[in-house]
Amino acid sequence: MMIFILNMFQEYFFVAVIALMFLLACVIELFRTALTFPVKTSVALAYTRGKYDRVVSLIDIILAERYAEVRKIV
């Protein structure tokens, strides 16, 4: 779309400059988002989930032992 606008209004210098600046900003934002955002977020989520999974598995072991004793009494 931006290439179409740039070709259509290339004879108007002011519109062409604004369109070119907007196209450049869009491309920079696309690369910045694609290269930085998902990687950092995914690593942080994986680390947090690992800690959460260890806590849940430890609680599961404790509760299983406790209820095993209760079932033996009954």
GROMACS elastic network, one bead per residue, 0.5 to 0.9 nm:
[ bonds ]
;  ai    aj funct       b0    kb
    1     4     6  0.51133   500
    1     5     6  0.63146   500
    1     6     6  0.85953   500
    2     5     6  0.50547   500
    2     6     6  0.60205   500
    2     7     6  0.85658   500
    2    19     6  0.68031   500
    2    20     6  0.80241   500
    2    22     6  0.82105   500
    2    23     6  0.62486   500
    3     7     6  0.61248   500
    3     8     6  0.84784   500
    3    19     6  0.85897   500
    3    20     6  0.87385   500
    3    23     6  0.81819   500
    4     7     6  0.51781   500
    4     8     6  0.60111   500
    4     9     6  0.85860   500
    5     8     6  0.50267   500
    5     9     6  0.60310   500
    5    10     6  0.81245   500
    5    15     6  0.89293   500
    5    16     6  0.80960   500
    5    19     6  0.71356   500
    6     9     6  0.54607   500
    6    10     6  0.55901   500
    6    15     6  0.80576   500
    6    16     6  0.56934   500
    6    17     6  0.86826   500
    6    19     6  0.60771   500
    6    20     6  0.69990   500
    7    10     6  0.53623   500
    7    11     6  0.85238   500
    7    16     6  0.83462   500
    8    11     6  0.79073   500
    8    16     6  0.88817   500
    9    12     6  0.54717   500
    9    13     6  0.79175   500
    9    15     6  0.64074   500
    9    16     6  0.59420   500
    9    19     6  0.87927   500
   10    13     6  0.64724   500
   10    14     6  0.89490   500
   10    15     6  0.74663   500
   10    16     6  0.52046   500
   10    17     6  0.86501   500
   11    15     6  0.85752   500
   11    16     6  0.75321   500
   12    15     6  0.55930   500
   12    16     6  0.60823   500
   12    17     6  0.86627   500
   13    16     6  0.51086   500
   13    17     6  0.61081   500
   13    18     6  0.86570   500
   14    17     6  0.52458   500
   14    18     6  0.62930   500
   14    19     6  0.86030   500
   15    18     6  0.51706   500
   15    19     6  0.60212   500
   15    20     6  0.84590   500
   16    19     6  0.50545   500
   16    20     6  0.59721   500
   16    21     6  0.85074   500
   17    20     6  0.50558   500
   17    21     6  0.60847   500
   17    22     6  0.85261   500
   18    21     6  0.50999   500
   18    22     6  0.60936   500
   18    23     6  0.85302   500
   19    22     6  0.50841   500
   19    23     6  0.60550   500
   19    24     6  0.85410   500
   20    23     6  0.50443   500
   20    24     6  0.61197   500
   20    25     6  0.85638   500
   21    24     6  0.50778   500
   21    25     6  0.61229   500
   21    26     6  0.86228   500
   22    25     6  0.50208   500
   22    26     6  0.61556   500
   22    27     6  0.86570   500
   23    26     6  0.51262   500
   23    27     6  0.62458   500
   23    28     6  0.86357   500
   24    27     6  0.51870   500
   24    28     6  0.61351   500
   24    29     6  0.85398   500
   25    28     6  0.51686   500
   25    29     6  0.60657   500
   25    30     6  0.85184   500
   26    29     6  0.51511   500
   26    30     6  0.60812   500
   26    31     6  0.87098   500
   27    30     6  0.50518   500
   27    31     6  0.62824   500
   27    32     6  0.85353   500
   28    31     6  0.52692   500
   28    32     6  0.60124   500
   28    33     6  0.85212   500
   29    32     6  0.50216   500
   29    33     6  0.59961   500
   29    34     6  0.84020   500
   30    33     6  0.53039   500
   30    34     6  0.60429   500
   30    35     6  0.85367   500
   31    34     6  0.50656   500
   31    35     6  0.59230   500
   31    36     6  0.83494   500
   32    35     6  0.54133   500
   32    36     6  0.59624   500
   32    37     6  0.76007   500
   33    36     6  0.56279   500
   33    37     6  0.52865   500
   33    38     6  0.74814   500
   34    37     6  0.64937   500
   34    38     6  0.68609   500
   34    39     6  0.86086   500
   35    38     6  0.73161   500
   35    39     6  0.73065   500
   36    39     6  0.58533   500
   36    40     6  0.64950   500
   36    41     6  0.87836   500
   37    40     6  0.57060   500
   37    41     6  0.62684   500
   37    42     6  0.85776   500
   38    41     6  0.52335   500
   38    42     6  0.58595   500
   38    43     6  0.84874   500
   39    42     6  0.52217   500
   39    43     6  0.61724   500
   39    44     6  0.86141   500
   40    43     6  0.53108   500
   40    44     6  0.62099   500
   40    45     6  0.86223   500
   41    44     6  0.51724   500
   41    45     6  0.60791   500
   41    46     6  0.85281   500
   42    45     6  0.51142   500
   42    46     6  0.60418   500
   42    47     6  0.85797   500
   43    46     6  0.51205   500
   43    47     6  0.61843   500
   43    48     6  0.86262   500
   44    47     6  0.52149   500
   44    48     6  0.61865   500
   44    49     6  0.85363   500
   45    48     6  0.51258   500
   45    49     6  0.59625   500
   45    50     6  0.84885   500
   46    49     6  0.51081   500
   46    50     6  0.61099   500
   46    51     6  0.87724   500
   47    50     6  0.51679   500
   47    51     6  0.65116   500
   47    52     6  0.87572   500
   48    51     6  0.52741   500
   48    52     6  0.62237   500
   48    53     6  0.86503   500
   49    53     6  0.59660   500
   49    54     6  0.85654   500
   50    53     6  0.51473   500
   50    54     6  0.63166   500
   50    55     6  0.87835   500
   51    54     6  0.52788   500
   51    55     6  0.64173   500
   51    56     6  0.87764   500
   52    55     6  0.52091   500
   52    56     6  0.61900   500
   52    57     6  0.86220   500
   53    56     6  0.51103   500
   53    57     6  0.60630   500
   53    58     6  0.85341   500
   54    57     6  0.52038   500
   54    58     6  0.61687   500
   54    59     6  0.86747   500
   55    58     6  0.51475   500
   55    59     6  0.62356   500
   55    60     6  0.85961   500
   56    59     6  0.51108   500
   56    60     6  0.60918   500
   56    61     6  0.87045   500
   57    61     6  0.62935   500
   57    62     6  0.87489   500
   58    61     6  0.51913   500
   58    62     6  0.63457   500
   58    63     6  0.87117   500
   59    62     6  0.51041   500
   59    63     6  0.60955   500
   59    64     6  0.84479   500
   60    63     6  0.52487   500
   60    64     6  0.59962   500
   60    65     6  0.86260   500
   61    64     6  0.51360   500
   61    65     6  0.62676   500
   61    66     6  0.86575   500
   62    65     6  0.53237   500
   62    66     6  0.62431   500
   62    67     6  0.87350   500
   63    66     6  0.50060   500
   63    67     6  0.60565   500
   63    68     6  0.83334   500
   64    67     6  0.53179   500
   64    68     6  0.59605   500
   64    69     6  0.87146   500
   65    68     6  0.50306   500
   65    69     6  0.64262   500
   65    70     6  0.88192   500
   66    69     6  0.53627   500
   66    70     6  0.65012   500
   66    71     6  0.88676   500
   67    71     6  0.60597   500
   67    72     6  0.85496   500
   68    71     6  0.51571   500
   68    72     6  0.63211   500
   68    73     6  0.88862   500
   69    72     6  0.51498   500
   69    73     6  0.64864   500
   69    74     6  0.89360   500
   70    73     6  0.52831   500
   70    74     6  0.64589   500
   71    74     6  0.52510   500
